[in-house]
Amino acid sequence: MKQQTQARSSVFRRSFRKDFPSAVRGEGAYVWDSAGKKYLDLAGSAAVNLIGHGVPEISAAMAEQAGKLEFVHTSQFTTPIAEEYAEELLAFAGKHFEGGAVYFTCGGSESVETALKLTRQYQVEVGQSQRHQILSRHLSYHGSTLGALSVSGNKRRREMYLPMVREFPHIGMPYCYRCAFDCTDGCRNCGQQFAAELKHAIESANGEAAGFIFEPVSGATLGAVVPPPGYLQSIAEVCRENGVLLIADEVMTGMGRTGRNFAVEHWDVKPDILVAAKGLSSGYAPLGAVIASQKVVDAIAVGSGSFLHGFTYNAHPISLAAGRAVLQYLQTHKLVEAADSNCSGTPATLFKQALETLREKESVGDVRGIGLLWAIEFVADKSTKRPFPPARGFSALVAAAALRRGLLVYPMQGSVDGTAGDHILLAPPAVIAPDQVLWSVDQLASAIREAQSPA
């Protein structure tokens, strides 16, 4: 036991059951480890990197800011970088957020935590102090802090901490591959059924519902499920009619990942609060943001005048410099357009077409997604959609086989019922080249074949 302890890394890693290669360099769609092996980052480092690794303009902007001012506390100062970047980000978020404001954090979980507290304070400020419940959906994920876990529906990530978590109602969500309702009309009916479930949950809350948080396109937990026509518009209407704030969690889908600045734009949905992270800095620095509409900001500005919340490192100047440089790079290089899978000739469209070829594989049940956010769901039986036994860890087998081939994917389990159900999430950077797309899908096909083989 003592020898094992001495050999163990001093870093508290995510798993003590596997070895992690040591990454030392990144460029474009590639990452290199210390042994010189090259990996194509088809996961975008957990759907984080959209602009590619090693972009010198970003590190230069960070270094320039560090040379001027590395940090001040937001209880004492604002900074030029915060003011300028917030204004640019509001413009990027669209006309609906004119007159709003941005609260900067260090990541997605912090941003969700901020959004939940902001929702509660908004309701208090407008005279609705009884409203405190935050409704959310099953098979969702909103972050790892206890507050964010309380509104998440990822069974595996929640179950250990449930005694510590404040529980609020969770409702179902459209998942057309395994639809619980009639899907003969392209899932429009099922979307309305789930919107009606939200309405019922709000009514059952007896006036205590404060907000509803949702991912416009599901993230890692369910795997890039695109909502059916009319669903998001209906839940937005339900929230508006019942005085419930609509919170769009765009930690994974925002900043161009789906081929729009933010995914809600695909359905012309206007949330009261929009949460961003991951692609906000494309991984170059820890950064998240809560973008609040004018209605929400005004309630506090003309009410108590103070948001009772804060982190030491929110609006960190160096992180903001990274985020602002990423936003400029996105716009200058038209990477949002590159991530549009409905536009001919884009990297996203080529990626979509290449992934469709995997449907013929024996264990591939579904290929779904939008833009540069896709998932492949695996099944033991295509005709019945029966999932693999959880103990087999099929998605992990595919990921391991892909890794050996120099391909990074994001494996997940539990998409059927929280325990069973395997899929991999794919979110490459928008700078991925056509030959890289074709090579990666070919390698992925080989990895799936290997995982299918009897042990």
N, C-alpha and C positions, 0 to 999 in steps of 0.2 A: 504493500500500500504506500509506503514511504517513497519507494522508487517511482511509482506512478505519479505521485504528487510532484516530485522533483522534475519529471519529464513534461508535466503539463504546462501549457501556456499560462502566463500571468494575466492574460486578457480573459475576462469572463465572457466566453463566446456563447453564441446562441445554442450550440449543441456540443456536448462532450462526447458524442457518439460518432462523429465524423471528422475527417481532416479538412481543413480549409486551405486552398492554395493562397499564397501571399501575392496580392495584386500590387504591381509597382508602376504601371504606366497605362495610359489610355489615349487613344486617338481615334476620332470618328466613331465608327461602330464597334471598335475593337478594344479589348483590355488584355494586357500581358501580365503573366505572373513572374515570380522571381526565377523560375526555371527556364524562362524564355518562351513558354507556351502561349499561343495566341487564342483568344476566345472572341467569337462574335456575340455581342451583347443583344440577343433577341428579346431579352426581358426589359431592356432599358434600365437595368439596376432596379428592379421592382417598380416599373412604370414611372421612373423618376427622370431619366435623361432623355430629352427630346432633341437637343441641339447637337449631340455628339460629345464625345470625350475630348479633352485636351484643346479646347478652343482658346487661343492665346488672348483674345480680346477680353475674356471674362476674368482671367487671372490678373491681367494688367489693370483692369478697373478695380479689382479688390486691392491690389498692391498700392494703387494711387490713393485710394481712400485710407488705407492703413497708414500711409505716409503723412496724411493730413490730420486724421483723427480716428483713433481705433475704437473708442467707446465713450459714451456719456449715458447717464441714466435718464429715462424718459420722464421721471418726476421733476427733473431740473432743467432739461433742455429738449428742444427739437433740433433737427439738423437739416441742412440743405438737401442732402441726399434723400431723407425721409419725405420732405415736402414735395420734391420734384418727382420722385418715383411714385408716390401715392396718387398724384395728379395724373400721371401717365397710365397707371394701372386702372384707375377709375374710367378713363377714356377707353382703355382696352376692354373693360367689362361692358361697355355699351351705354346707350342713352338712358336706360332705366336707372342707372346708378349716378346720374348727374346730381350733384348736390349732396351725395353721400360721403362716406369717409372710409379709410382703410386702417385696420388695426393689425400691425405686423407682429408675428410670433416667430418661433424657431422651428416650426414644423406642423404637420397635419393634426396630430393629437392635441397639441396646444391650441391650434386654431379651432378645432371642434369644441374643446373645453371653453374657449372664449365665446364662441357662438351660443352655446347653451346658456352661459351666464348672462350674455347680452340679451338673449330672448327673455329670460326671467326678469331682468331689470327693466326692459322695455314695458312688459306687462304691468309691472308695479308703477312705473312712471305714468302710464296712461290710465291709472285707476283700476287696474284689474289684478290686484294683489293675490287673489285666489288662484290665479293661473300659474302653475308651476310644472305641470307634466309635459315631458317632451316625448311625443310619439315617434316611433320609427318602425322599421320593417325587419322581419325575419330574414336570415341569410344575407345580412348586410354587415359592413364593418366600418367603424368610424374612428377608431383609434385605441390606444393602449392605456390611457389614463383611466382612473375609475369612473369619471364622469362620461368619458367617451365610450367606455365599455358598457355603461348602463343603457346606452342607446344603440349598441351594436347587436347584431343577431348571429355572430359567429360563435357557434357552440363550443368549439375546441378552445378558442381564446378566452372564453368567458367562464366556463364551468368551475375552474379552480377558485375564481375570485367572487363567485356569486354571493357568498355570505357578506362580502364587503361592498356590494353594489346596490344602489337604489334602483329598484325595478320600476319601469314604466311600461305601458302597453306596447306590444309589437304586433304589427299586422302582416298579412301575406303580401306577396308581390308577384307580378306577372313573370312567368318563367315558361315561355311558350313551348320549349322542347319537352317539358313535363307539365303541361298545363292541367290545372284542376277543373277548368271550365271548357265550354265549347269554343274551339279555335278555328272553326271552319270559315270564319270571316276575317282571317288574318290576325286573330287575337284581339280585335277591337272589343268584342264582347267581354272577354276575360279582363281586359284593362278596366272596363267600367265596373265589373264585379269587385275588383280590388279597390277601386276608388270609392265604391259604396261601403266597403269594409272600413275605410278610413273615416268616412262620415259617421258610421255607427260607433267607432271607437271614440271619436270626439264627443258624440252625444252621451256615451257611457261615462265619460270623464266628468260629467255634471258641472261643466263650466270651468274645470281646472286645467284644460289643455292649453298650453302656452305656445308650443311650436311642433312642427313636424319636420324631421330631417330625413333626407333621401339622397341616394346616389343616382344621378340622371341615367347613367349606364353603370351596371353593377361592377364592383371592383374585383379583388382577388377572391372573395368568399364565394361568390356565385359564378364569376368568370364572364365578364363582358356581355351580359344579357342586355339587349337593346329593348327599351320599352315599346309596347304595341301602340299603334296610332290612337291618339286621343287620351291616353292614360295620364300623362303628365299634366296636360291641360285640365283634366278633370280634377286631379288632386289639388292643383293650384286654385281652382275655383272653390272646392270644398273648404280649403283653408281660408281663403279670402272671405267667404260667406260666414265663417264661424269665428272670426277674430283670432285665428291661429297663424303665427308667423311661419312662412315657408322657408326652410333652410336647405339650400343645395350644397351637398358635400361634393365639391369638385377637386378634392385633393388629388385624385388619380386622373380624372377626365379633363381637368382644366388646362389652360395655357396651350391650347392647340392640339392636344392629344387626339381628339376625335375629328379633327378637320374643321373645327370652329374655334373661335377664341375660348369659349366655354360651351360645354355640351348642351346646356339648356337652350342655346340658340337654335339647335336643330328643331325644337318643338315650340319656339317662341314663348317659352315660359320665363316669367320674371320673378325670381325669388326676392324675398325681403332681405335675406342674408345669403351671401355666397362665400364658401370656404375654399381656399386654395392652398397648395403647398407643392411638394414633389417637383413638377415641371416649372414652378415659379422661379426656382433658381437652377433647374435642371441638374440638381445635385452638387453644384459648385460650392454651396454653403448652406448651413441649416436655415431654412426660411419657410414661413407660412404667412397667410394673410386671411383676415376676415373682412370682406367687403360688404359694408352695410348701406342699405338704401337711405335716401333722405328721410323717409318716414321714421325709420328706426333712430337715426342720428338726432333728428330734431326732438324726438321725445325726451332724450336725455339732455340735449343741449339747452332746451328751454324749460326743462324740469329741474332735477336736482343739480344738473350741470357737471356731474362727475360720474364716470364709469368705475364702479367699485371692483376693480380687477387689475392685475398687472403681473408681469414677469420681469425679472432683472434684465434679461437680454432681449426683450421685445424691441423691435426697430433697431437692431444692432447695425451700425453704419457699414461695416464690411460686408455683412450678409445682404444689406440693401443694395450695395454697390454691385454685388454679383447679380441680384435679381434684376436690377435696372439694365445691366449690360446684357443679360439673357433676353429680356423683353426687346431691346433694340436689335439684337441679333436675330431673334425670331422674325421680326417685322422686315428687317433689311433683306434677309435671305428667303423670305416668303415660305417659312416652314409650316405655318398653319395651312397654307394651300397645299404643301407637299403631303400633309397628313390627311387630306380629303380623299376618302376611298370611293367617292361618287364622281370623281373628276378624271377624265381619261388621261393616262400617261403619268400619273403621280406615283411616287413610291408606295403610297398607301393602296392604290388600286392594284398595282402589280403584286403587292403582298397579299391582298385579298384573293386575287385570282390564283396565286400559287397555293395558298392555304386550302382553297376549295378542292384541289387535287387529292388532299389527304382523306376526303370523305370515303374513298373506296377502301381504306384500310379496315381490316376486320374489327378492330377495337375502337374505331372512331365513331362515336355516336352523333356528335354535333360539332360544327365549326361555326362560330358566331362572333360578332363584334362590329366595330365601326371605326373608321379612321385608322389609327395605329394602335388600337386596343382590341385584341382578339383573344379568344380562348378555344381550346379543343377539349371537349368532354369525351372521356373514355368509358366504354361499357363492355361488360362481359358478353352481352347478347344484344345485338342490334334490334331484333324484332320486338323484344319486350322492353328494351332499354334498361335491362337489369344491370346494376353497377357491379364492379368488382368487389370482392370481400375487402373490407377496410384493412385487414391484416396484411394483404398482399402489397399494399402501398404502390399501386400501379403508376400513379403520376410521378412518384419519387423514382421509380425504376426508369421511366422515360427520361426524367431530368438527369439522372446519373449517366444513362447511356448517351444523352446529348452532350453532357459535360466531357465525357471521354473523347468525343468527336470535336471538341472545341466550340461548343454551342451552349449559351446560357439561356435557360428558360425558367419560369416561375411555377413550381408545382404546388397544387393545393388539393385538399381532400375535405369531404363533407358537404358537397354541393347538393346532394339529394335530400338528406335529412339531418345534416349537422355532423354525421359520422361517416356514412357511406357516400360515395360519389367522388370521382377523380377527374381533375382537369389540369391543364397548364395554361398559364396566362402569358401572352406574348405582347410586348410593347416596345418595339425597336425604335431607335432614334430616327427622326425624319430625314436624316442625311444618309440613310442606308441606300446603297447603290443597287442597281438591277442584278448584277452578278452576285452580290451578297445575299439578296433575297432568294434567288434560285438555289444557291449553294446551301443556305440555311434550311430551306424547306426540304431539300433533298436529304440533308443530314438528319433532320427531324423525322422524316419518313423511315430512315434506317434505324433511328433510336426507338421508334414505335415498334417496328418489326422485332427488334431485339427484346423489348419488354414483353412482347406477346409470346415469345418462345418459352416453352416449359422450362422450369428451373432445373 
